[in-house]
Amino acid sequence: MAATDHSRSEAAKQRRQDQLQRWLGSETDRTRSEARELSSGSGTRRAKVRFAQGAVFMAACSAGDREEVAVLLRQGADINHANIDGLTALHQACIDENAEMVQFLVESGSDVNRGDNEGWTPLHAAASCGFIQIAKYLIEHGAHVGAVNSEGELPLDVATEDAMERLLKGEIKKQGQDFLLFPLIFETLVGISITIS
């Protein structure tokens, strides 16, 4: 990897770490408790805390509790619920290298191409973390290798492992000429240059 590619990868990893750090203080941590209710006739107050269904769903996914996740989905939880940073449960499962949860979520209908607030798809997350098996699975289930984040980066651009780069470059080659036209179209529309080596 060239020096500029390395520094770009390091910058992408740092931005991702910053985003994940912000997540720690997001919806799950900041969910307010409901107003306190007075107990009937006693004059004492009881605190009652309720978490939004999306926060409960995300927590169950992060814990790897497929049974609880299935129950929540049957109760109407949104499989593509996103936290304040736009991370879905599928993004988080990719970041956590939880291949079983990734598979469960995808098979249950999670959007493999949904971007977070910075345009990172689950494939961007898997690529930046170097999780080859998860990236392969996502690609096999429709993840776009040509997805571009808000910095104009493809999953290939944020890949830090040689094996991941080979996988993504191979997939780009498989998709043929049409994919190679994408950077030219993107540059024309957005003004950001993308290079595929």
PyMOL commands that set and color helices and strands:
alter all, ss='L'
color gray80, all
select helices_A, chain A and resi 3-24+27-30+53-62+66-74+89-95+99-107+122-129+132-140+155-158+162-175+177-190
alter helices_A, ss='H'
color red, helices_A
select strands_A, chain A and resi 37-38+45-46
alter strands_A, ss='S'
color yellow, strands_A
deselect
rebuild
show_as cartoon
